[in-house]
Amino acid sequence: KAAGWKIMAVSGGFTLMMGRLQKELGLDYVFCNDLIFKDGKLDGVQINVDSDKSKSAKIKIQEWNENKEEIVAIVDGANDVKLFDICGLGIAFRAQDIVKELATETLEEKDLSKIISIINKHYNLENPLQTV
């Protein structure tokens, strides 16, 4: 974020959790599903993110006018691998074997800050991103 990058999360989860995550992490955008309440009781579900998460991500990528080569996708599950089709750098984070096979890079450590060095290396940045 400090380097001007936009950060988006695409989740099959619900706004109850993802809205809080967006606020706490300062994410630029979150795609997720909605629980619909009526009179204080769960009344339904609105599905905004289906099994092809890349469809949701493409909406903001086009709106932000970003090039595929500038997109980094960080995924862990096989249900996320279509995100690799729309990015220049696909990172498997503590992922299933199929994800590791399709990723550009793999990170096994349980430390998301390690992704910054992967991005710096991949993009050969003159002014490297730094952890905060």
KABELVEN-V79116 format. One line per field, one symbol per residue. phi: phi as a letter, one per 20 degrees, with the letter a starting at -180 (. if undefined). burial: # if it has 9 or more other C-alpha atoms within 8 Angstrom, else .. A space follows every 50 residues. Layout:
phi->???
burial->???
This chain:
phi->.fenfeccdccefdggeffffgffemffbcdbededdclmcfdrcdedcd fdfffffggfgffeleegfeedddccdgfdfffffdcecddedldfgffg feffcccefebffffgfffgffelffdgfcfd
burial->.......#.##..##..#####....#..########..........##. .###.###..#....#...####.###..#####.###########..## ..#.###......#.#.###........#...
